[in-house]
Amino acid sequence: MIAIDTSQLETVKEQQNIYEVVYRYFALFASEKKDLLKSLMVLLAQKQPILIKAGQYEMLLNVEEKIAISADFVHVMQYFIDSHINTKINLQFECRPIDFFDYHLLQQKLKQHDAIEYPLTSLMWQLYHQILPRNVVAHDTRWLRLKITKFPDFNSIGVVPQYISDVLKHCMQEGKTIAELNADFPSVTAMKLHRLFLLCVLTGVADIEVLYASHQYNQEMLSKTNCFGAIEEGAGNTAINSNNYLGTTNDANTNQIGKSGLFGRLLQVKDFCSRRRS
């Protein structure tokens, strides 16, 4: 697990609200990937730039400007995931906040060594897409609403199922509940909609004010409904099967970069970088 001294970091209130919503409605954190998910949420909650060192590779994250800078995103992300699975890699991994003066110096240094800027939302979309379970279980989401404020840069991500773009466009004008999305997109399973909902929230494309306001209303309505015994038994007790997780890394497949799992997808980052340089 990555050791991040959160006392040195300035947490964004918006990310705290995301954290609260994700933990309340989505059964994700009883699994082997819980430390990885928590670390990603911590990284995206910071106002300061973050320096990540993974062996000989470095990456800068600037959450406020929504960019990541590196010459090799694939290896950095591999170290990031492996550090939660193989404790020996912790000795080669560092993740810490830096001030903006140091950030600009490191930015120039990295760009002199072929580093490029990549959209942070696109990077995190691909990363979360690989570590979230195939089937996301959500509960008590009756009045929870998703409104999209910005589209991910799908051109930099690669092939994305058509229903994802369709659902996101549908949520641009006003917030939609999962029940409304189920009705509007009957061919898309509820679990796929839950997963897409969660991706939008975690990667920052969702309107967090709308989300959190609907969460507060949802809690109020659930409380009232509960008084009449209308909440179904066992809600919120569904466990996630860790075998459903994608991108699991171990010693046997560490060198299979680009062939499967996370790094088959993150090669889209390399393709994007190559196009930027040409």
N, C-alpha and C positions, 0 to 999 in steps of 0.2 A: 504493500500500500504506500502511496505517496505521502510523505510527511509535509504537510502544508501548515505553517503557523498562521492560523486565521486571525490571530490577535493583531497581526501586522497589516491586515487587509481591510479595506473599507467596503463593507457589504452594501450592495444596492438594495433598497427596500423592495423594488420590483421583483428581484430574484427571491427574496424571502417569501413573497406572496406565491411565487411559482412553486417553491419548495413545499409550502403549506398545502397547496392544491394537489400537487403530485402525490404527496404522502397520504392525503385524505382519500383519494378516489382510485388510485391505481396500485394494484398489488404487485409491486416490483422489488421491494426491498427486503424480502426474506430469502433472497437467492445469493448465489456465489458472486454475482456481479454488483452487489449493493455498494461495495467500497468504490468501485469504478464509477458508478452512477453518481455517488455523492461527490467524488472528486471533480467530475466534470461540472456539476452544478456549482461547486465552490469556485472553480476557475471562471465561470461565466457570470459570477456575482461580483466581480471586482471592477473598481474604477481605475486602479493602477494597471499599467502594462505588466505582463507576466513573462518571465524568461524561463523557458524549459530547456534543460540540457539533458540529452540522452546519449551517453557515450561521447562520440566525437561530433554529434549533430546538435544543432540548436534551433529553437523556434521562438519567435516573439508573438505574443497575443496582445492585441489592443482591442478590448471589448467595446470601449466607447466608439472607436472608429470602425468596428466590425471587420477587422482584418487580421490575418495571420501571415507571418513572414518566415520563410525557411527555404533552404536549398534542397531539403529532403523531408517532406511531410510524412512520407510513408514510414521511414525508419523511426521518426520521433513518435508517431502514433503507435507503432509496434512496441516500443519501449514503454510507452504510457500504459498500454494494456498489460504487457508482461510484468510490469512492476507490481501489479495487483495479484499476480498468480505465482510468480517466481521471485521470492524475497531476495535472492542473490543480486538481482538486477538493481535493487534499491541503491547499491553502492555506486552505480553508474548513472543514477538519475537524480536530477535536481529540478525543483519547481519553486520559484520564488518571485515575489513582487519586486519591481524596480521603479525608480523615479523616471520622470519623463526626459530628463537630461541624459541619463544612461540609456534610455530607450532609443533616443534619436542617434546616439553614438553607435549603438549596436545595430540599429537599422541600416546605417551607412556601411558598417563593416560587413554585415551579412549580404547586402546587395553587391558589394565588391567581390563576393564569392558565389555569384550566380543565384542568390536567393531572390525569390519573387513574392509579391503580395497576392494573397488568395482570399476570397470572401469567407469570413469567419462562419457566417450562417451556412454556407455550402459545405464547409469542412465539418462542422458539427452535425449537419443533417446526415452526412454520410457515416459519421462515426456512430451517432445514436441509432441510425438505421441498422447498423450491424450488431450492436450490443443489446438492443431491446428484443424481447421475445417475439417470435413470429405471431403469436396470439396474445394480445394484451388483454388482461382481464380488468375491467373497471366495474365499479359498483356505486349505487346511489347518485348517479350523474343526471338525474331527471331534469333539473333546471339549469345545469351547467352549460354555458354557451361559448362557442368558438367564433371569434371574429378575426379575420386576417388583415394585418396592417401592411404587410409587404410580402412579395413573392421571393422565395429562394431563387438563386441564380441557377436554374436547372440546366442551362447551357454548359455550365462548368461541372455539373454533376454527371451528366451522361443520360443514359436511358432511364426514364421515370414512367411508371404506369400512367395511362391517360386519366384514370379515375382520380389520381392525386391532384392533377391540375384542375380537373373539373370541380372537385369538392372545394379546393382552395378558392377558386373564382366565385363559387356559390356563397362563400363566407366573407367576401370582401365588403359588401354593402351593409350587412347587418349580421349580428351574432346568430348562430344556429345551434340548437341542441342536437345531441346525438340521435334522439328520436326523430327530429325533423330531417336530419341527414339520411337516416335509415329510410324514411318515407320518400325522399327525393332521389335517393340512389339505391333502389331495392336490390340491384345486382351486386352491391358491395356489402360484404359481411359486417356484422356489428363489430367483430374483433379487429377487422382492418380499419374501421372507422375509429375505434378506440386508439389504435396504434398511431393513426394519422393525427388524431387529436393531440396525443401526447407528443409526437414529433414536433408539431407546430408550437406547442407550449415550451418544450425544452430548448428549441433552437432559436426562439425569439421572434418568430414570424407572427405569433398571435398577439392580439390586443390584450395586454395584461389587466388593464383597468376593467374592461368588459368581463374578462374571465373572473377576476376577483369579486366584482360586484355580483355576478351570477352565482359564484360560490357562496357568498354571504346570504343571498336570497335562498339558495338551495338548502343551506343549513337551517335557515329559519323555517322553510316549508317542510323539510324532513322532520324537524322537531315537532311541528304541529301535527303532521301526518302520523308520527309515531305515537302520539297521544291516543289515537284511535286504533292503534294496532295494525296499521295498513302497510308497514314496512315488511318486506318479505324476510322470513327467517334465514339466518346465516349470511345476510348481506355483509360483504367485506371480509369474509373468512376464507375466500378462495385462495389457495396457494398456487404459486407459479412453479411449474416443473422446470428445473434448471436445464434439462436436456433440450428445451425449446430455444435456448439462447444461441445466437449466431456469433461467429467470430471468436470462439473459444480458442485460446492459444496454448500450446504446450511444447515441451522440448522436441517432440517428434515432428512438429510441423513449423518450427520457428523459421526454417529456411525456405518455406513455400510461399514467399512473398509474391503476390500477383497471380497466384493460381486459384485461390479460393478465399472465402470469408472476407474479413475486413479489407485485406490488401488487394484482393481482386477488384474491390470497389474503389479503393483509394488510388489505384492506378489512374482513375479518371483525373485525379489531381495532377499526376505527372503529365498526362496528355494536355491538360489545361496549361501547365507551366511551359511545356514545349511550344504550344501555340503562342503564348505570350512572348517567348524569347525570339521566335522566328519573325 
